[in-house]
């Protein structure tokens, strides 16, 4: 398979197939809800939709989102921006992606989904021959939030306890708008830009893993349990599962800044990889 | 489950209660951010919404060789962004069903009560399933101006399932969840 076809296949597969860990988490969430409840009905619909999308290779969600590619160093000369853009345009033409790229000044649609800066491509320093892709919908992106600590409105100081308060506040404010149950990627520290970058990178992690830092691993576990006690539930109509996972990382900061950044990902956790 | 067929009458809509599941048959028009802004700016809406349905949705559509449109993926977008415009749209257009996700504000709830409309929650992201309910796409407006995701598409639908989240009697399911989750958050802070 040539490189354009391989990346196009990665796009089609990522748009239509939920990763195993997300699928298992949704099944577990469904089993926890009572028969006949709206929460259970919604989760059953999501699972039915996921099965249909995978078998028909059509997008599971109409918002095929912002495409972010991670290209390792060894593939830099193969999976170039030009090659990736061609794959994106082909996937769009065949209906695997929505025409989802709008010029912010003129309001005109880039019908190929390619433009300066779109898709987002990170050429990393990592070795290897595996390209990763994450597709993140706008509804969930709108629910991402950044706090600058101390924040007196939520009594959050500059420590892990303050971080916990900020994260829970973000979850409560998001309600079901970002298509709950979601997954939260969190960055503690960084600047405003690297905060979001680090937070989004956490969304690539498997739901079963935990932070190698014991303090952050404990915070991940505690915030997940507390967020689920909020009762927001699937699509915000109430229920036991509000989040499927919380993934936290830290980034260095300057003394003057202390950001807590939460990247919200909807249940349609579309991440995929392909090895060339 | 209650089946609602286009045209959606005021009496059928006023009979609905929050929490009830419904199945929709017939004509549904999509309209989202650009559509509402256009309406608020006094632009012409070339669609008769009287006793009709408005779906906050930006679908994935493909055109076959004969020129016919086919919906590949269609699910609701977040409705709160249309809060500033929806009460006036309900008042002026005579729309009966507003379909989206996440619910809308108290002004929209009041418009539902006053004019006999409901807000329906479709399952967010369940786009492959919803696409199967779209049997044909006979018409589209503003495609060139706004692009496919923002255009005003006419869907002929069958058995499109939703939950009544805001009824015409002043009940909003989302408001109850927002309140109880805020109370629980206070305990955790």
Boltz contact constraints between the chains, C-beta under 6 A:
constraints:
  - contact:
      token1: [A, 42]
      token2: [B, 123]
      max_distance: 6.0
  - contact:
      token1: [A, 45]
      token2: [B, 123]
      max_distance: 6.0
  - contact:
      token1: [A, 45]
      token2: [B, 126]
      max_distance: 6.0
  - contact:
      token1: [A, 49]
      token2: [B, 126]
      max_distance: 6.0
  - contact:
      token1: [A, 49]
      token2: [B, 128]
      max_distance: 6.0
  - contact:
      token1: [A, 49]
      token2: [B, 129]
      max_distance: 6.0
  - contact:
      token1: [A, 52]
      token2: [B, 128]
      max_distance: 6.0
  - contact:
      token1: [A, 52]
      token2: [B, 129]
      max_distance: 6.0
  - contact:
      token1: [A, 53]
      token2: [B, 128]
      max_distance: 6.0
  - contact:
      token1: [A, 58]
      token2: [B, 72]
      max_distance: 6.0
  - contact:
      token1: [A, 58]
      token2: [B, 128]
      max_distance: 6.0
  - contact:
      token1: [A, 59]
      token2: [B, 60]
      max_distance: 6.0
  - contact:
      token1: [A, 59]
      token2: [B, 73]
      max_distance: 6.0
  - contact:
      token1: [A, 60]
      token2: [B, 128]
      max_distance: 6.0
  - contact:
      token1: [A, 61]
      token2: [B, 75]
      max_distance: 6.0
  - contact:
      token1: [A, 61]
      token2: [B, 125]
      max_distance: 6.0
  - contact:
      token1: [A, 61]
      token2: [B, 127]
      max_distance: 6.0
  - contact:
      token1: [A, 62]
      token2: [B, 59]
      max_distance: 6.0
  - contact:
      token1: [A, 62]
      token2: [B, 60]
      max_distance: 6.0
  - contact:
      token1: [A, 62]
      token2: [B, 73]
      max_distance: 6.0
  - contact:
      token1: [A, 62]
      token2: [B, 74]
      max_distance: 6.0
  - contact:
      token1: [A, 62]
      token2: [B, 75]
      max_distance: 6.0
  - contact:
      token1: [A, 62]
      token2: [B, 127]
      max_distance: 6.0
  - contact:
      token1: [A, 95]
      token2: [B, 60]
      max_distance: 6.0
  - contact:
      token1: [A, 95]
      token2: [B, 62]
      max_distance: 6.0
  - contact:
      token1: [A, 95]
      token2: [B, 72]
      max_distance: 6.0
  - contact:
      token1: [A, 98]
      token2: [B, 60]
      max_distance: 6.0
  - contact:
      token1: [A, 98]
      token2: [B, 149]
      max_distance: 6.0
  - contact:
      token1: [A, 99]
      token2: [B, 147]
      max_distance: 6.0
  - contact:
      token1: [A, 99]
      token2: [B, 148]
      max_distance: 6.0
  - contact:
      token1: [A, 109]
      token2: [B, 147]
      max_distance: 6.0
  - contact:
      token1: [A, 139]
      token2: [B, 78]
      max_distance: 6.0
  - contact:
      token1: [A, 165]
      token2: [B, 189]
      max_distance: 6.0
  - contact:
      token1: [A, 168]
      token2: [B, 188]
      max_distance: 6.0
  - contact:
      token1: [A, 172]
      token2: [B, 181]
      max_distance: 6.0
  - contact:
      token1: [A, 172]
      token2: [B, 185]
      max_distance: 6.0
  - contact:
      token1: [A, 175]
      token2: [B, 178]
      max_distance: 6.0
  - contact:
      token1: [A, 176]
      token2: [B, 102]
      max_distance: 6.0
  - contact:
      token1: [A, 177]
      token2: [B, 78]
      max_distance: 6.0
  - contact:
      token1: [A, 177]
      token2: [B, 102]
      max_distance: 6.0
  - contact:
      token1: [A, 179]
      token2: [B, 124]
      max_distance: 6.0
  - contact:
      token1: [A, 179]
      token2: [B, 125]
      max_distance: 6.0
  - contact:
      token1: [A, 226]
      token2: [B, 188]
      max_distance: 6.0
  - contact:
      token1: [A, 230]
      token2: [B, 181]
      max_distance: 6.0
  - contact:
      token1: [A, 230]
      token2: [B, 184]
      max_distance: 6.0
  - contact:
      token1: [A, 231]
      token2: [B, 180]
      max_distance: 6.0
  - contact:
      token1: [A, 231]
      token2: [B, 181]
      max_distance: 6.0
  - contact:
      token1: [A, 232]
      token2: [B, 177]
      max_distance: 6.0
  - contact:
      token1: [A, 232]
      token2: [B, 181]
      max_distance: 6.0
  - contact:
      token1: [A, 235]
      token2: [B, 124]
      max_distance: 6.0
  - contact:
      token1: [A, 236]
      token2: [B, 174]
      max_distance: 6.0
  - contact:
      token1: [A, 236]
      token2: [B, 177]
      max_distance: 6.0
  - contact:
      token1: [A, 237]
      token2: [B, 173]
      max_distance: 6.0
  - contact:
      token1: [A, 238]
      token2: [B, 177]
      max_distance: 6.0
  - contact:
      token1: [A, 268]
      token2: [B, 125]
      max_distance: 6.0
